[in-house]
């Protein structure tokens, strides 16, 4: 696995290579996203494929609350850059060793995400229809 360049994101900074951001403060610390957070780390990669593979590793770590034991702070919990690097790199390397299985998991996650988006869209349309029907009663 290629080395992952991880550093604290500075607002306004531009990155030429493929990258994504990971939230560093709050109970959602470790949450990956393509858009920058105010308090986040940036992970920079050599290729888009590497970025996508590692993004799903980061997403799975966040969803399983992997980062909770590493949170510090009493009022606003946060994860330090040192702890993030120390734990993320070996965990990502371990998960990437079984590359074929990892790719199958990514495909399954993408498919499930598409289904979830489709269901959200349908629920939104159903709510709009319900509101339209209810508005008829208001007009009378």
Backbone torsions as a table, in degrees:
resi	resn	phi	psi	omega
1	UNK	NA	135.3	177.6
2	UNK	-67.9	157.9	178.6
3	UNK	-70.7	143.5	178.0
4	UNK	-103.3	127.3	178.4
5	UNK	-87.4	116.3	-177.3
6	UNK	-122.6	129.2	175.5
7	UNK	-151.4	170.1	177.4
8	UNK	-73.4	131.9	179.8
9	UNK	-74.6	132.6	174.7
10	UNK	-103.4	123.3	-179.8
11	UNK	-52.9	134.7	179.9
12	UNK	90.9	-10.3	179.7
13	UNK	-71.2	142.9	178.2
14	UNK	-111.7	142.7	-178.6
15	UNK	-123.5	126.6	-177.8
16	UNK	-80.6	-34.5	-176.7
17	UNK	-88.0	164.5	177.7
18	UNK	-57.8	139.5	-176.1
19	UNK	-158.2	163.7	167.7
20	UNK	-148.2	169.9	-173.8
21	UNK	-114.7	150.7	178.1
22	UNK	-129.5	124.5	-179.9
23	UNK	-61.3	135.9	-177.1
24	UNK	-112.6	-9.1	-179.3
25	UNK	-126.8	148.0	177.6
26	UNK	95.4	176.1	-178.7
27	UNK	-69.9	-14.4	176.3
28	UNK	-95.0	18.2	177.9
29	UNK	-54.1	136.5	-178.2
30	UNK	98.6	-6.0	-178.7
31	UNK	-72.7	121.7	178.6
32	UNK	-86.8	149.4	178.4
33	UNK	-159.8	152.6	179.6
34	UNK	-78.6	-23.8	177.8
35	UNK	-95.1	145.3	-176.7
36	UNK	-70.2	143.4	170.2
37	UNK	-93.1	162.5	175.9
38	UNK	-62.7	-47.0	179.0
39	UNK	-112.1	98.1	-176.2
40	UNK	-151.7	164.7	170.4
41	UNK	-102.0	154.2	175.1
42	UNK	-116.8	135.4	177.0
43	UNK	-111.6	120.9	-175.5
44	UNK	-112.0	136.8	-174.0
45	UNK	-125.0	166.4	177.7
46	UNK	-81.7	-35.7	-176.1
47	UNK	-130.9	157.4	177.4
48	UNK	-65.6	-36.3	179.3
49	UNK	-63.4	-43.9	178.1
50	UNK	-62.4	-41.4	179.0
51	UNK	-59.7	-47.3	-177.8
52	UNK	-63.9	-42.2	178.9
53	UNK	-61.6	-47.0	-177.5
54	UNK	-71.9	-30.6	178.1
55	UNK	-57.8	-43.7	-179.2
56	UNK	-71.3	-28.7	173.2
57	UNK	-65.0	-46.8	179.6
58	UNK	-62.5	-40.4	179.4
59	UNK	-63.3	-42.9	-179.7
60	UNK	-67.1	-37.1	177.3
61	UNK	-64.3	-41.2	179.9
62	UNK	-67.4	-46.1	-178.2
63	UNK	-61.6	-32.6	-179.5
64	UNK	-90.1	9.9	178.2
65	UNK	57.7	35.2	179.2
66	UNK	-58.3	-33.9	-172.6
67	UNK	-83.3	-12.3	-176.1
68	UNK	-56.0	-42.5	179.1
69	UNK	-65.4	-17.2	-176.4
70	UNK	-97.1	-1.3	-178.9
71	UNK	-71.1	140.3	178.0
72	UNK	-122.4	163.6	176.9
73	UNK	99.2	144.0	-176.3
74	UNK	-96.6	-35.2	-178.4
75	UNK	-91.8	-57.9	176.6
76	UNK	-116.7	107.4	-179.8
77	UNK	-67.9	148.4	179.4
78	UNK	-149.1	162.6	174.7
79	UNK	-115.2	136.9	-179.1
80	UNK	-79.7	155.7	177.9
81	UNK	-62.1	-38.6	179.3
82	UNK	-59.9	-50.3	179.8
83	UNK	-62.9	-40.2	-179.4
84	UNK	-61.9	-48.8	-179.9
85	UNK	-62.9	-44.7	-176.3
86	UNK	-60.7	-38.2	-176.6
87	UNK	-93.4	-33.8	-173.5
88	UNK	-71.5	-48.5	-175.5
89	UNK	-58.3	-50.1	178.8
90	UNK	-65.8	-37.3	-179.4
91	UNK	-65.3	-44.1	179.0
92	UNK	-63.7	-41.5	179.7
93	UNK	-62.8	-42.6	178.9
94	UNK	-62.6	-42.8	-178.0
95	UNK	-70.5	-28.4	-177.7
96	UNK	-83.8	-14.0	180.0
97	UNK	-59.1	-40.9	177.2
98	UNK	-91.2	69.2	-169.8
99	UNK	-61.1	-43.2	-178.4
100	UNK	-63.7	-43.0	178.0
101	UNK	-64.7	-39.1	178.2
102	UNK	-61.1	-43.7	179.7
103	UNK	-64.1	-37.9	176.6
104	UNK	-64.0	-41.2	178.1
105	UNK	-63.7	-40.4	178.7
106	UNK	-62.2	-45.0	178.8
107	UNK	-59.9	-43.5	179.4
108	UNK	-63.9	-41.9	179.1
109	UNK	-64.7	-39.7	178.1
110	UNK	-63.5	-43.7	179.3
111	UNK	-62.5	-44.5	178.5
112	UNK	-64.2	-37.5	178.1
113	UNK	-65.2	-40.7	176.7
114	UNK	-61.5	-44.0	178.4
115	UNK	-62.5	-42.5	178.8
116	UNK	-62.0	-44.1	178.3
117	UNK	-62.1	-41.0	179.0
118	UNK	-62.2	-44.3	179.8
119	UNK	-66.1	-38.7	176.9
120	UNK	-61.9	-40.8	179.2
121	UNK	-63.8	-43.9	178.8
122	UNK	-63.4	-41.3	178.4
123	UNK	-62.7	-41.0	177.9
124	UNK	-61.4	-44.0	179.0
125	UNK	-64.7	-40.2	177.8
126	UNK	-62.1	-43.8	178.8
127	UNK	-63.9	-37.7	177.0
128	UNK	-64.0	-42.1	178.2
129	UNK	-64.3	-42.8	177.8
130	UNK	-60.1	-43.7	178.9
131	UNK	-64.1	-39.4	179.2
132	UNK	-63.8	-41.8	179.1
133	UNK	-65.9	-42.7	-179.8
134	UNK	-66.3	-31.7	179.5
135	UNK	-64.7	-28.5	177.5
136	UNK	-60.1	-38.6	178.8
137	UNK	-68.3	-32.2	179.9
138	UNK	-70.9	-34.0	-176.7
139	UNK	-74.0	-23.1	-176.5
140	UNK	-79.8	NA	NA
